[in-house]
Amino acid sequence: MTKDHGPTVKSDKVYEDLREAGASKEKAARIANAYAGGTIDHDGTHLENRSKDELYDEAKEIGIEGRSDMDKDELVKAIRKG
């Protein structure tokens, strides 16, 4: 059963899955909240249709490290990896 992680975590299930996968509390909360807010898009080619700046902004929002050194393809892969 999913535990309630308080009002700062918008998707407890996603948060727990990320924590179990080894994500820090902060990173798991950012990704879970982005997921709950509908700002993460893992479907097919949607990511490829975005500009590098849009991908960078999403990577920043979910806490992907090293994003400033990534090209567009690397940003897409990092976002999909979550």
C-alpha positions in Angstrom: 0.0 0.0 0.0 1.3 3.4 -0.9 2.2 5.6 2.0 1.3 9.3 2.2 4.4 11.4 1.9 2.7 14.7 2.8 1.5 17.7 0.7 4.9 18.4 -0.9 4.8 15.0 -2.8 2.0 15.0 -5.4 2.4 11.3 -6.5 3.3 9.0 -3.7 3.4 5.9 -5.9 5.9 7.5 -8.3 7.9 8.8 -5.4 8.1 5.4 -3.7 9.1 3.7 -7.0 11.9 6.2 -7.5 13.2 5.9 -3.9 13.3 2.1 -4.3 15.3 2.6 -7.5 17.8 4.6 -5.6 16.8 8.2 -6.2 17.4 10.8 -3.5 14.4 12.1 -1.6 14.7 15.5 -3.4 15.1 14.0 -6.9 12.2 11.6 -6.3 9.9 14.4 -5.1 10.8 16.6 -8.1 10.1 13.8 -10.6 7.0 12.7 -8.8 5.6 16.2 -8.8 6.5 16.8 -12.5 4.8 13.5 -13.3 1.7 14.4 -11.4 1.6 17.9 -13.0 1.8 16.3 -16.4 5.1 17.9 -17.4 6.9 14.7 -18.1 6.3 13.2 -21.5 7.7 9.7 -22.1 5.6 9.0 -25.2 7.2 8.1 -28.5 8.5 11.0 -30.5 7.0 13.8 -28.4 10.4 14.5 -26.8 12.1 14.6 -30.2 9.7 17.3 -31.4 10.7 19.6 -28.6 13.5 22.2 -28.8 16.7 21.8 -27.0 15.7 24.7 -24.7 12.4 23.0 -23.8 14.3 19.7 -23.1 16.8 21.5 -21.0 14.0 23.2 -18.9 12.4 19.8 -18.3 15.7 18.2 -17.4 16.3 21.1 -14.9 12.8 20.7 -13.4 13.4 17.0 -12.7 16.9 17.4 -11.5 19.1 15.8 -14.2 22.7 16.5 -13.5 25.1 17.5 -16.3 22.3 18.8 -18.5 24.2 21.9 -19.5 26.8 19.7 -21.3 24.2 17.6 -23.1 23.1 17.8 -26.7 19.5 17.4 -27.7 19.7 13.6 -28.1 21.4 13.2 -24.8 18.7 15.3 -23.1 16.0 13.1 -24.6 17.7 10.0 -23.3 18.2 11.4 -19.8 14.6 12.5 -19.5 13.3 9.1 -20.6 15.6 7.5 -18.1 14.2 9.8 -15.4 
